[in-house]
Amino acid sequence: MFAIYRTKRSRDDLPGTKRPGRMIPVAAILLATAACAMGQETEPSATETIQTNLNYVWTMVAVILVFGMQAGFAMVETGFTRAKNAVNIMMKNLMDFSVGTVAFWAVGFALMFGTSQTGLFGTTGWFFRTDDSWGYMFLMFQIVFCATSATIVSGAMAERTKFVSYLVYSALISAFVYPIFGSWAWGGLFEGSGWLEKLGFIDFAGSTVVHSVGGWAALAGALVLGPRMGKYDENGKPRAIPGHNIPLATLGVFILWFGWFGFNAGSTTTGDTSIALIALNTNLSAAAGALTAMISIWIIQGKAEISMTLNGALAGLVGITAGCANVEPISALIIGAIAGILVVFAVLGIDRMGVDDPVGAISVHGVCGAWGTLAAGIFSTPAGILVESGSKASQILVQLIGIGAAFAWTFGVMFIVFTLIRITIGLRVSEEEEREGLDVGEHGASAYPDFQTSQFFQ
C-alpha cells in the first residue's frame, strides 16, 4: 500500500518534458523490478541518493515554513479583533492544529490519498503507517496544509463562538470535509485519481483545495452564527468594530507572506530548479495585491487604510497559489493585482450583505481563492496545460467546475454541520459572555491583565 509516491504536478510534468532531479521515474522502477525478478540486485546511484535526500530536506523546510503560518494567522486574527477576545483566538489557532493533526492522521489522510475505486474518496490507510519514510514526510506536509484550511474559519467566526463547538468543527473539517474535496483534486498523488484531477483541474498548491474550502466553510459558519452584537444598527447599516492591535496584525501578514514561499514552492516536494519561478510568482502576486488594494481603498475612502492593504497582500498570495507553477511572472502580477481589487469590494460587499466577518477571511480565501483557480486556467502556459484537448476554453471550463464543486460541497456540508451544532450543543456564547469577552467566559484569562482596555474597544 502506498508503495510508489507521486508528487504534485507542475509545468515540468507535462507530456514530452523532463524534469531533472525528480524522484526515480516509474520506468526506472519497472526496470529495477525486472532486474530483481531476474536475480540481479540494483542500487540507487549516488546522484539519485543525493536527490532523494534533497527532496526530504526541502519538503521538511517547507513543512516548517507552512507550520509557521499558524502563528501568522493567529496574529492577524487577534490584531483585527478586540482585546477581550485575544486569548480565545490564540486558543482556537492552537487547537486547530492540534485537533486537526490527530484527525487528519487518523482519518483524513486515508480519505484524501487512499486507494480509490470511484474517484470520490480513498478507502485505505486509516491511522496511517507505512514502511516507506517518504510516506511520513508527505503526511507531515499534508497535515500543515489541512491545518491552514481549518484555521481560516476562526477569523470569520471570531468573538462570539463557543470554544467547545469550534473544536467539534475543527475535527470534522480536518477528518472529512477538506480531505474528501482534496481527494477529488489531488487524490492521484498516490494510487487513485480524483474525478476533478481526471478532468485536468489545475490547483497546484491549493487556491481552492485549501483556501476556498476554508473560505466557504467560514461563510457557512458566519451565516449560521449571525453577526456580533453592535455590528449593525437598527437600519441594518454596518458599524466599524476596530481591531485592537494593527501592529500585531501586520506582523502576522509578514509571517504569512514568509511562510507562503514554503506553501507554494514547497508543493513541488522536490528540491530542484522549479522552485525559483514559483517563489518569484508568489512574491509578485502578493506585492501587486497589496498595491492595488491600497489604491482601491484610498480612492473609495480617501485614506490609505492599512487593514485593507494587509488583506490585499494576502489576497494576492491566495490568488497565485493555484497557478504559481503554471504561469509567467507578468501573469502572476496581473493575478495579484486583480485579487487586490477584488478583495476590497468583496469585504465591503459581504459586510453590507449582513455577513459579519471580522477579519475578511471569506473575501481573502473564498472569493480570491476562486479567482486564483480560474486565473490558473486563463493564464496557464501552455494553454490547456492538463486538458487532453489542449483547448484554453476547455481548461477554463474545468476550472469553473472545480470552483463550483468546492463551493457546493464545502458550503453545503458545513452549513448543515454548523446548524446541527447550534441545535445540539449550541454554537454561540451568551450575550453576557459576548459583552464581557470570551477570554474570561471561555478561558478564565485575560491577554492584557495589567492594562485597562478602553470602552471604545470593548
FIMI-816045 format. One record per residue (C-alpha): residue number from 1; x, y, z. Coordinates in steps of 0.5 Angstrom, whole numbers. Example, Ala and Ser with C-alpha at 12.3 -4.5 7.8 and 13.67 -1.06 7.14 Angstrom:
2
<atom n="1" east="25" north="-9" up="16"/>
<atom n="2" east="27" north="-2" up="14"/>
! end
This chain:
458
<atom n="1" east="0" north="0" up="0"/>
<atom n="2" east="3" north="7" up="-2"/>
<atom n="3" east="9" north="4" up="-5"/>
<atom n="4" east="10" north="9" up="-10"/>
<atom n="5" east="9" north="16" up="-9"/>
<atom n="6" east="8" north="22" up="-14"/>
<atom n="7" east="9" north="29" up="-12"/>
<atom n="8" east="4" north="35" up="-14"/>
<atom n="9" east="4" north="37" up="-22"/>
<atom n="10" east="8" north="42" up="-24"/>
<atom n="11" east="9" north="45" up="-31"/>
<atom n="12" east="15" north="41" up="-32"/>
<atom n="13" east="11" north="35" up="-31"/>
<atom n="14" east="7" north="36" up="-38"/>
<atom n="15" east="8" north="30" up="-43"/>
<atom n="16" east="14" north="31" up="-47"/>
<atom n="17" east="18" north="35" up="-42"/>
<atom n="18" east="23" north="32" up="-37"/>
<atom n="19" east="24" north="34" up="-30"/>
<atom n="20" east="31" north="34" up="-27"/>
<atom n="21" east="32" north="32" up="-20"/>
<atom n="22" east="25" north="28" up="-20"/>
<atom n="23" east="24" north="22" up="-16"/>
<atom n="24" east="26" north="16" up="-19"/>
<atom n="25" east="22" north="15" up="-25"/>
<atom n="26" east="17" north="10" up="-26"/>
<atom n="27" east="20" north="7" up="-32"/>
<atom n="28" east="27" north="6" up="-28"/>
<atom n="29" east="23" north="3" up="-22"/>
<atom n="30" east="20" north="-2" up="-27"/>
<atom n="31" east="27" north="-4" up="-30"/>
<atom n="32" east="29" north="-5" up="-23"/>
<atom n="33" east="24" north="-9" up="-21"/>
<atom n="34" east="25" north="-13" up="-27"/>
<atom n="35" east="32" north="-14" up="-25"/>
<atom n="36" east="31" north="-16" up="-18"/>
<atom n="37" east="26" north="-21" up="-21"/>
<atom n="38" east="32" north="-24" up="-25"/>
<atom n="39" east="36" north="-25" up="-19"/>
<atom n="40" east="40" north="-18" up="-20"/>
<atom n="41" east="41" north="-13" up="-15"/>
<atom n="42" east="40" north="-6" up="-16"/>
<atom n="43" east="43" north="0" up="-12"/>
<atom n="44" east="41" north="7" up="-13"/>
<atom n="45" east="46" north="12" up="-16"/>
<atom n="46" east="50" north="17" up="-12"/>
<atom n="47" east="46" north="22" up="-16"/>
<atom n="48" east="39" north="19" up="-14"/>
<atom n="49" east="41" north="18" up="-7"/>
<atom n="50" east="43" north="26" up="-6"/>
<atom n="51" east="37" north="28" up="-10"/>
<atom n="52" east="32" north="24" up="-6"/>
<atom n="53" east="36" north="27" up="1"/>
<atom n="54" east="35" north="34" up="-2"/>
<atom n="55" east="28" north="32" up="-3"/>
<atom n="56" east="27" north="30" up="4"/>
<atom n="57" east="30" north="36" up="7"/>
<atom n="58" east="27" north="41" up="2"/>
<atom n="59" east="20" north="38" up="4"/>
<atom n="60" east="22" north="39" up="11"/>
<atom n="61" east="24" north="46" up="11"/>
<atom n="62" east="17" north="47" up="7"/>
<atom n="63" east="13" north="44" up="13"/>
<atom n="64" east="17" north="48" up="18"/>
<atom n="65" east="15" north="55" up="14"/>
<atom n="66" east="8" north="53" up="13"/>
<atom n="67" east="7" north="51" up="20"/>
<atom n="68" east="10" north="58" up="22"/>
<atom n="69" east="4" north="61" up="18"/>
<atom n="70" east="-1" north="58" up="24"/>
<atom n="71" east="3" north="64" up="28"/>
<atom n="72" east="1" north="69" up="23"/>
<atom n="73" east="-6" north="67" up="22"/>
<atom n="74" east="-6" north="68" up="30"/>
<atom n="75" east="-3" north="75" up="30"/>
<atom n="76" east="-7" north="77" up="24"/>
<atom n="77" east="-14" north="75" up="27"/>
<atom n="78" east="-12" north="77" up="34"/>
<atom n="79" east="-10" north="84" up="32"/>
<atom n="80" east="-16" north="85" up="27"/>
<atom n="81" east="-21" north="84" up="33"/>
<atom n="82" east="-22" north="86" up="40"/>
<atom n="83" east="-17" north="86" up="46"/>
<atom n="84" east="-22" north="82" up="51"/>
<atom n="85" east="-22" north="76" up="46"/>
<atom n="86" east="-15" north="75" up="44"/>
<atom n="87" east="-14" north="69" up="49"/>
<atom n="88" east="-20" north="66" up="45"/>
<atom n="89" east="-17" north="67" up="39"/>
<atom n="90" east="-10" north="64" up="40"/>
<atom n="91" east="-13" north="58" up="44"/>
<atom n="92" east="-17" north="57" up="37"/>
<atom n="93" east="-11" north="57" up="33"/>
<atom n="94" east="-7" north="53" up="37"/>
<atom n="95" east="-13" north="47" up="38"/>
<atom n="96" east="-14" north="48" up="30"/>
<atom n="97" east="-7" north="45" up="29"/>
<atom n="98" east="-7" north="40" up="35"/>
<atom n="99" east="-14" north="37" up="34"/>
<atom n="100" east="-13" north="37" up="26"/>
<atom n="101" east="-6" north="34" up="26"/>
<atom n="102" east="-10" north="28" up="30"/>
<atom n="103" east="-16" north="28" up="26"/>
<atom n="104" east="-12" north="28" up="19"/>
<atom n="105" east="-7" north="23" up="21"/>
<atom n="106" east="-13" north="18" up="23"/>
<atom n="107" east="-18" north="19" up="18"/>
<atom n="108" east="-17" north="25" up="13"/>
<atom n="109" east="-10" north="22" up="10"/>
<atom n="110" east="-14" north="16" up="8"/>
<atom n="111" east="-20" north="19" up="5"/>
<atom n="112" east="-15" north="24" up="1"/>
<atom n="113" east="-10" north="20" up="-1"/>
<atom n="114" east="-12" north="12" up="0"/>
<atom n="115" east="-14" north="8" up="-6"/>
<atom n="116" east="-20" north="10" up="-9"/>
<atom n="117" east="-24" north="6" up="-14"/>
<atom n="118" east="-29" north="11" up="-15"/>
<atom n="119" east="-25" north="18" up="-15"/>
<atom n="120" east="-29" north="21" up="-10"/>
<atom n="121" east="-25" north="19" up="-3"/>
<atom n="122" east="-20" north="14" up="-1"/>
<atom n="123" east="-21" north="7" up="3"/>
<atom n="124" east="-15" north="5" up="5"/>
<atom n="125" east="-9" north="8" up="10"/>
<atom n="126" east="-13" north="9" up="17"/>
<atom n="127" east="-9" north="11" up="22"/>
<atom n="128" east="-3" north="12" up="17"/>
<atom n="129" east="3" north="8" up="18"/>
<atom n="130" east="8" north="5" up="13"/>
<atom n="131" east="15" north="2" up="12"/>
<atom n="132" east="17" north="8" up="7"/>
<atom n="133" east="19" north="14" up="10"/>
<atom n="134" east="17" north="18" up="5"/>
<atom n="135" east="10" north="17" up="7"/>
<atom n="136" east="11" north="20" up="13"/>
<atom n="137" east="15" north="26" up="10"/>
<atom n="138" east="9" north="27" up="5"/>
<atom n="139" east="4" north="26" up="11"/>
<atom n="140" east="7" north="32" up="15"/>
<atom n="141" east="7" north="36" up="9"/>
<atom n="142" east="-1" north="35" up="8"/>
<atom n="143" east="-2" north="36" up="16"/>
<atom n="144" east="0" north="43" up="15"/>
<atom n="145" east="-4" north="44" up="9"/>
<atom n="146" east="-10" north="41" up="13"/>
<atom n="147" east="-9" north="46" up="19"/>
<atom n="148" east="-8" north="52" up="14"/>
<atom n="149" east="-15" north="51" up="11"/>
<atom n="150" east="-18" north="49" up="18"/>
<atom n="151" east="-16" north="56" up="22"/>
<atom n="152" east="-18" north="60" up="16"/>
<atom n="153" east="-25" north="59" up="19"/>
<atom n="154" east="-23" north="62" up="26"/>
<atom n="155" east="-23" north="69" up="24"/>
<atom n="156" east="-30" north="70" up="21"/>
<atom n="157" east="-33" north="67" up="27"/>
<atom n="158" east="-29" north="71" up="32"/>
<atom n="159" east="-31" north="74" up="38"/>
<atom n="160" east="-38" north="70" up="39"/>
<atom n="161" east="-37" north="63" up="38"/>
<atom n="162" east="-37" north="57" up="44"/>
<atom n="163" east="-30" north="54" up="44"/>
<atom n="164" east="-32" north="47" up="45"/>
<atom n="165" east="-37" north="48" up="39"/>
<atom n="166" east="-31" north="50" up="35"/>
<atom n="167" east="-27" north="44" up="37"/>
<atom n="168" east="-32" north="40" up="34"/>
<atom n="169" east="-32" north="44" up="28"/>
<atom n="170" east="-24" north="43" up="27"/>
<atom n="171" east="-24" north="36" up="28"/>
<atom n="172" east="-30" north="35" up="22"/>
<atom n="173" east="-27" north="39" up="17"/>
<atom n="174" east="-20" north="36" up="18"/>
<atom n="175" east="-22" north="29" up="18"/>
<atom n="176" east="-28" north="29" up="13"/>
<atom n="177" east="-29" north="36" up="9"/>
<atom n="178" east="-22" north="38" up="7"/>
<atom n="179" east="-20" north="31" up="5"/>
<atom n="180" east="-26" north="29" up="1"/>
<atom n="181" east="-25" north="35" up="-3"/>
<atom n="182" east="-18" north="34" up="-3"/>
<atom n="183" east="-18" north="27" up="-6"/>
<atom n="184" east="-22" north="30" up="-12"/>
<atom n="185" east="-17" north="35" up="-14"/>
<atom n="186" east="-10" north="31" up="-11"/>
<atom n="187" east="-12" north="24" up="-10"/>
<atom n="188" east="-8" north="22" up="-15"/>
<atom n="189" east="-1" north="24" up="-12"/>
<atom n="190" east="-2" north="17" up="-9"/>
<atom n="191" east="-5" north="11" up="-12"/>
<atom n="192" east="-12" north="13" up="-14"/>
<atom n="193" east="-14" north="19" up="-18"/>
<atom n="194" east="-20" north="24" up="-16"/>
<atom n="195" east="-25" north="26" up="-21"/>
<atom n="196" east="-23" north="33" up="-22"/>
<atom n="197" east="-16" north="31" up="-23"/>
<atom n="198" east="-18" north="27" up="-29"/>
<atom n="199" east="-21" north="33" up="-32"/>
<atom n="200" east="-15" north="36" up="-31"/>
<atom n="201" east="-16" north="41" up="-26"/>
<atom n="202" east="-10" north="46" up="-24"/>
<atom n="203" east="-9" north="48" up="-17"/>
<atom n="204" east="-2" north="47" up="-16"/>
<atom n="205" east="-2" north="49" up="-8"/>
<atom n="206" east="-9" north="50" up="-6"/>
<atom n="207" east="-12" north="56" up="-8"/>
<atom n="208" east="-19" north="52" up="-8"/>
<atom n="209" east="-17" north="46" up="-5"/>
<atom n="210" east="-14" north="49" up="2"/>
<atom n="211" east="-16" north="57" up="1"/>
<atom n="212" east="-23" north="57" up="-2"/>
<atom n="213" east="-25" north="51" up="2"/>
<atom n="214" east="-23" north="54" up="9"/>
<atom n="215" east="-27" north="61" up="6"/>
<atom n="216" east="-33" north="57" up="4"/>
<atom n="217" east="-33" north="54" up="11"/>
<atom n="218" east="-32" north="61" up="14"/>
<atom n="219" east="-38" north="63" up="10"/>
<atom n="220" east="-43" north="58" up="13"/>
<atom n="221" east="-40" north="59" up="20"/>
<atom n="222" east="-41" north="66" up="20"/>
<atom n="223" east="-48" north="66" up="17"/>
<atom n="224" east="-51" north="61" up="22"/>
<atom n="225" east="-47" north="64" up="28"/>
<atom n="226" east="-50" north="71" up="26"/>
<atom n="227" east="-46" north="78" up="27"/>
<atom n="228" east="-43" north="81" up="33"/>
<atom n="229" east="-47" north="85" up="38"/>
<atom n="230" east="-47" north="92" up="36"/>
<atom n="231" east="-44" north="91" up="29"/>
<atom n="232" east="-51" north="93" up="25"/>
<atom n="233" east="-55" north="99" up="27"/>
<atom n="234" east="-63" north="99" up="27"/>
<atom n="235" east="-63" north="100" up="20"/>
<atom n="236" east="-58" north="94" up="18"/>
<atom n="237" east="-52" north="99" up="17"/>
<atom n="238" east="-46" north="96" up="19"/>
<atom n="239" east="-41" north="99" up="24"/>
<atom n="240" east="-34" north="99" up="24"/>
<atom n="241" east="-31" north="95" up="30"/>
<atom n="242" east="-24" north="97" up="30"/>
<atom n="243" east="-18" north="91" up="32"/>
<atom n="244" east="-14" north="93" up="38"/>
<atom n="245" east="-7" north="91" up="35"/>
<atom n="246" east="-6" north="93" up="28"/>
<atom n="247" east="2" north="92" up="29"/>
<atom n="248" east="1" north="85" up="31"/>
<atom n="249" east="-4" north="84" up="25"/>
<atom n="250" east="2" north="87" up="21"/>
<atom n="251" east="7" north="82" up="24"/>
<atom n="252" east="2" north="77" up="22"/>
<atom n="253" east="2" north="78" up="15"/>
<atom n="254" east="9" north="79" up="14"/>
<atom n="255" east="10" north="72" up="17"/>
<atom n="256" east="4" north="69" up="13"/>
<atom n="257" east="8" north="72" up="7"/>
<atom n="258" east="14" north="69" up="9"/>
<atom n="259" east="11" north="62" up="10"/>
<atom n="260" east="8" north="62" up="3"/>
<atom n="261" east="14" north="61" up="0"/>
<atom n="262" east="14" north="54" up="3"/>
<atom n="263" east="7" north="53" up="2"/>
<atom n="264" east="8" north="55" up="-6"/>
<atom n="265" east="15" north="53" up="-7"/>
<atom n="266" east="15" north="47" up="-2"/>
<atom n="267" east="9" north="44" up="-6"/>
<atom n="268" east="14" north="41" up="-11"/>
<atom n="269" east="16" north="37" up="-5"/>
<atom n="270" east="22" north="36" up="-10"/>
<atom n="271" east="29" north="40" up="-9"/>
<atom n="272" east="30" north="43" up="-16"/>
<atom n="273" east="30" north="49" up="-20"/>
<atom n="274" east="23" north="49" up="-21"/>
<atom n="275" east="22" north="53" up="-14"/>
<atom n="276" east="25" north="59" up="-17"/>
<atom n="277" east="20" north="61" up="-21"/>
<atom n="278" east="14" north="59" up="-16"/>
<atom n="279" east="18" north="64" up="-11"/>
<atom n="280" east="18" north="70" up="-16"/>
<atom n="281" east="11" north="69" up="-18"/>
<atom n="282" east="9" north="68" up="-11"/>
<atom n="283" east="12" north="75" up="-9"/>
<atom n="284" east="10" north="79" up="-15"/>
<atom n="285" east="3" north="77" up="-14"/>
<atom n="286" east="3" north="79" up="-6"/>
<atom n="287" east="6" north="85" up="-8"/>
<atom n="288" east="1" north="87" up="-13"/>
<atom n="289" east="-5" north="85" up="-9"/>
<atom n="290" east="-2" north="90" up="-3"/>
<atom n="291" east="-1" north="96" up="-8"/>
<atom n="292" east="-8" north="95" up="-12"/>
<atom n="293" east="-12" north="94" up="-5"/>
<atom n="294" east="-8" north="100" up="-2"/>
<atom n="295" east="-10" north="104" up="-8"/>
<atom n="296" east="-17" north="102" up="-9"/>
<atom n="297" east="-19" north="103" up="-1"/>
<atom n="298" east="-15" north="110" up="-2"/>
<atom n="299" east="-20" north="112" up="-8"/>
<atom n="300" east="-26" north="110" up="-4"/>
<atom n="301" east="-25" north="112" up="3"/>
<atom n="302" east="-20" north="118" up="2"/>
<atom n="303" east="-15" north="114" up="6"/>
<atom n="304" east="-9" north="109" up="5"/>
<atom n="305" east="-12" north="104" up="10"/>
<atom n="306" east="-8" north="99" up="13"/>
<atom n="307" east="-12" north="93" up="14"/>
<atom n="308" east="-15" north="93" up="7"/>
<atom n="309" east="-8" north="94" up="5"/>
<atom n="310" east="-6" north="88" up="9"/>
<atom n="311" east="-11" north="84" up="6"/>
<atom n="312" east="-9" north="86" up="-1"/>
<atom n="313" east="-3" north="82" up="0"/>
<atom n="314" east="-6" north="76" up="3"/>
<atom n="315" east="-11" north="76" up="-3"/>
<atom n="316" east="-5" north="76" up="-8"/>
<atom n="317" east="-2" north="70" up="-4"/>
<atom n="318" east="-8" north="66" up="-4"/>
<atom n="319" east="-10" north="68" up="-12"/>
<atom n="320" east="-3" north="66" up="-14"/>
<atom n="321" east="-3" north="59" up="-10"/>
<atom n="322" east="-7" north="55" up="-16"/>
<atom n="323" east="-2" north="57" up="-22"/>
<atom n="324" east="4" north="59" up="-18"/>
<atom n="325" east="8" north="54" up="-22"/>
<atom n="326" east="4" north="55" up="-29"/>
<atom n="327" east="4" north="62" up="-31"/>
<atom n="328" east="9" north="67" up="-33"/>
<atom n="329" east="12" north="73" up="-28"/>
<atom n="330" east="7" north="78" up="-32"/>
<atom n="331" east="1" north="74" up="-31"/>
<atom n="332" east="3" north="73" up="-23"/>
<atom n="333" east="3" north="81" up="-23"/>
<atom n="334" east="-4" north="81" up="-26"/>
<atom n="335" east="-7" north="76" up="-22"/>
<atom n="336" east="-5" north="79" up="-16"/>
<atom n="337" east="-7" north="86" up="-18"/>
<atom n="338" east="-14" north="84" up="-19"/>
<atom n="339" east="-14" north="80" up="-13"/>
<atom n="340" east="-12" north="86" up="-9"/>
<atom n="341" east="-18" north="90" up="-12"/>
<atom n="342" east="-23" north="84" up="-11"/>
<atom n="343" east="-22" north="83" up="-4"/>
<atom n="344" east="-23" north="91" up="-3"/>
<atom n="345" east="-30" north="90" up="-6"/>
<atom n="346" east="-31" north="83" up="-3"/>
<atom n="347" east="-30" north="86" up="4"/>
<atom n="348" east="-35" north="92" up="3"/>
<atom n="349" east="-40" north="88" up="0"/>
<atom n="350" east="-40" north="82" up="4"/>
<atom n="351" east="-41" north="87" up="10"/>
<atom n="352" east="-46" north="91" up="7"/>
<atom n="353" east="-50" north="84" up="6"/>
<atom n="354" east="-50" north="83" up="13"/>
<atom n="355" east="-45" north="78" up="14"/>
<atom n="356" east="-40" north="79" up="20"/>
<atom n="357" east="-33" north="77" up="18"/>
<atom n="358" east="-28" north="81" up="23"/>
<atom n="359" east="-22" north="79" up="19"/>
<atom n="360" east="-24" north="79" up="12"/>
<atom n="361" east="-23" north="71" up="11"/>
<atom n="362" east="-29" north="70" up="7"/>
<atom n="363" east="-26" north="75" up="2"/>
<atom n="364" east="-19" north="73" up="2"/>
<atom n="365" east="-19" north="66" up="2"/>
<atom n="366" east="-26" north="64" up="-1"/>
<atom n="367" east="-27" north="70" up="-6"/>
<atom n="368" east="-20" north="71" up="-8"/>
<atom n="369" east="-18" north="63" up="-8"/>
<atom n="370" east="-24" north="62" up="-13"/>
<atom n="371" east="-21" north="68" up="-17"/>
<atom n="372" east="-14" north="65" up="-17"/>
<atom n="373" east="-17" north="58" up="-19"/>
<atom n="374" east="-20" north="61" up="-25"/>
<atom n="375" east="-14" north="65" up="-27"/>
<atom n="376" east="-9" north="59" up="-27"/>
<atom n="377" east="-14" north="57" up="-33"/>
<atom n="378" east="-14" north="63" up="-36"/>
<atom n="379" east="-6" north="65" up="-35"/>
<atom n="380" east="-3" north="58" up="-36"/>
<atom n="381" east="2" north="57" up="-40"/>
<atom n="382" east="2" north="53" up="-45"/>
<atom n="383" east="-6" north="53" up="-46"/>
<atom n="384" east="-10" north="47" up="-43"/>
<atom n="385" east="-4" north="45" up="-39"/>
<atom n="386" east="-7" north="39" up="-37"/>
<atom n="387" east="-13" north="38" up="-41"/>
<atom n="388" east="-12" north="33" up="-47"/>
<atom n="389" east="-16" north="37" up="-52"/>
<atom n="390" east="-11" north="43" up="-51"/>
<atom n="391" east="-16" north="48" up="-51"/>
<atom n="392" east="-16" north="54" up="-47"/>
<atom n="393" east="-24" north="54" up="-46"/>
<atom n="394" east="-24" north="47" up="-44"/>
<atom n="395" east="-19" north="49" up="-39"/>
<atom n="396" east="-23" north="55" up="-36"/>
<atom n="397" east="-29" north="50" up="-36"/>
<atom n="398" east="-25" north="45" up="-32"/>
<atom n="399" east="-23" north="51" up="-27"/>
<atom n="400" east="-30" north="53" up="-26"/>
<atom n="401" east="-33" north="46" up="-25"/>
<atom n="402" east="-28" north="45" up="-19"/>
<atom n="403" east="-29" north="52" up="-16"/>
<atom n="404" east="-37" north="50" up="-16"/>
<atom n="405" east="-36" north="43" up="-14"/>
<atom n="406" east="-31" north="46" up="-8"/>
<atom n="407" east="-37" north="51" up="-6"/>
<atom n="408" east="-43" north="46" up="-7"/>
<atom n="409" east="-39" north="41" up="-2"/>
<atom n="410" east="-36" north="45" up="3"/>
<atom n="411" east="-41" north="51" up="4"/>
<atom n="412" east="-47" north="45" up="4"/>
<atom n="413" east="-44" north="41" up="9"/>
<atom n="414" east="-41" north="46" up="13"/>
<atom n="415" east="-48" north="50" up="14"/>
<atom n="416" east="-51" north="43" up="16"/>
<atom n="417" east="-46" north="42" up="21"/>
<atom n="418" east="-46" north="49" up="24"/>
<atom n="419" east="-53" north="48" up="24"/>
<atom n="420" east="-53" north="42" up="28"/>
<atom n="421" east="-48" north="44" up="33"/>
<atom n="422" east="-53" north="50" up="34"/>
<atom n="423" east="-59" north="46" up="35"/>
<atom n="424" east="-55" north="41" up="40"/>
<atom n="425" east="-49" north="44" up="44"/>
<atom n="426" east="-50" north="51" up="42"/>
<atom n="427" east="-46" north="55" up="37"/>
<atom n="428" east="-46" north="62" up="40"/>
<atom n="429" east="-44" north="64" up="47"/>
<atom n="430" east="-49" north="68" up="51"/>
<atom n="431" east="-50" north="76" up="51"/>
<atom n="432" east="-47" north="77" up="57"/>
<atom n="433" east="-40" north="73" up="55"/>
<atom n="434" east="-40" north="76" up="49"/>
<atom n="435" east="-40" north="83" up="52"/>
<atom n="436" east="-35" north="81" up="58"/>
<atom n="437" east="-31" north="78" up="53"/>
<atom n="438" east="-29" north="70" up="51"/>
<atom n="439" east="-23" north="71" up="55"/>
<atom n="440" east="-26" north="71" up="61"/>
<atom n="441" east="-32" north="67" up="60"/>
<atom n="442" east="-29" north="61" up="56"/>
<atom n="443" east="-22" north="61" up="59"/>
<atom n="444" east="-22" north="65" up="65"/>
<atom n="445" east="-16" north="69" up="63"/>
<atom n="446" east="-14" north="76" up="60"/>
<atom n="447" east="-9" north="77" up="55"/>
<atom n="448" east="-7" north="84" up="58"/>
<atom n="449" east="-8" north="83" up="65"/>
<atom n="450" east="-4" north="89" up="67"/>
<atom n="451" east="-8" north="94" up="63"/>
<atom n="452" east="-15" north="97" up="63"/>
<atom n="453" east="-18" north="97" up="56"/>
<atom n="454" east="-22" north="103" up="53"/>
<atom n="455" east="-29" north="102" up="53"/>
<atom n="456" east="-28" north="104" up="46"/>
<atom n="457" east="-25" north="97" up="44"/>
<atom n="458" east="-30" north="93" up="48"/>
! end
